[in-house]
Amino acid sequence: MEADAINGMAHFLEHMVFKGTERLPEGEFERQVEARGGVTNAVTSQDYTCFYVTVAPQDFAAIAPLQIDLTLNARLDAESFERERLVVLEEIRRSDDNVRRRLFQHAMTLGYAHLPYRRPILGPAEVIQSLAPEQMYNHHQSWYHPENLTAVVVGNLPVEQMIGTVAQECATPARPPSSALDQALDPPYTSITRQTVVDPKLTQARLVLLWQVPGIQHLSQTYGLDVLAKILGGGRNSRLVKSLREEKQWVERISVSNLTQVWQGLFWISVQLSTQNLERVEAEIINHVQQLHNEEVPTSELERRQRQMINQHLFRTESPSSRASLYGYHHAISHNLEAGLLYPQAIQQLTPANLQQSAQTYLSATAYRVLTLLPKPS
């Protein structure tokens, strides 16, 4: 949990963890992983930070203790802090130069009124400039201890060996786990709210429509929205792509996704198009949304999308690393590992009536948010 005053700390700390510990010099962990043909990296999202490593089974016992030491006992010295601050500031500058990231941040700020998802993961440059090593040390001490850690191991080794290796490294005096503060959800959308931004670096306009939808705390209510996202924007034969790009040729690109966060999610339709098409494209999208209210999705269309989603899920979980990500996410974030394992069954059980109910409940034709990014007028 970050306050506004330290927005970006979690991502900055992700960088600093790799600067070594008292017994592990900077760069030694990466050297040992690479010497064994492995890979390691980390990622920070709005809901979690994940450190991961992939090595051969016979190297697990040597590498896992180093990974845990690096995470729990980061040295966080002032000299490395100042060097890495420059790296993070450069990452922020690169992000600001990326149109997709600019679009994403504008949309998150518009979509969420109060929840912390509206803040940039990397943090504002001025905040990163102001952070002190002591603040990072306190943040690390508050959150980086075994009670807050979810360790996931997938591999061809005896289960007892994998658990024992991790448990031995995490055997520190028990302390209460830190927990995020209870968050009041954003108030529901009650009308159409619009925001227009002029982006001089654009050559074509961008249009984003956002609906407020359930988060992981109401996971069962997200499945129908996942399927509706595929029906509207899941490939050339999806409704919006076929209508707006293939037939009418009003848009360059269109994508639809159901973004599920812990507290609250966003159903997201994003379009790249010419400025003169903005009004009629939005109207056509809302017509399709209204159609989902008025008519059940044909069974044949639903079954086709169910097969697509189930196969994609199975393909994404073929590798040990992707299965580890799935298990870790659902255990640590949704606190429901079974839900991750049974996702295909949940999708398969949905009916046309379920999808119609999801559309009527969450995809209002009269209460949503609209972000328009315009090129600079010539």
SULSUL-V387780 format. One record per helix or strand of 3 or more residues. SS is the DSSP state (2 for helix, 1 for strand). FROM is the first residue (numbers start at 1). LEN is the number of residues. Records with the same first field share a line. If there is no record, write none. Layout:
BEGIN
SS->FROM-LEN + FROM-LEN
END
This chain:
BEGIN
2->4-3 + 9-9 + 28-8 + 57-16 + 78-19 + 99-13 + 116-3 + 125-6 + 133-11 + 146-3 + 159-11 + 216-18 + 239-9 + 275-20 + 299-18 + 320-15 + 337-5 + 343-6 + 352-11
1->39-6 + 49-6 + 193-6 + 205-10 + 251-9 + 264-10 + 369-6
END
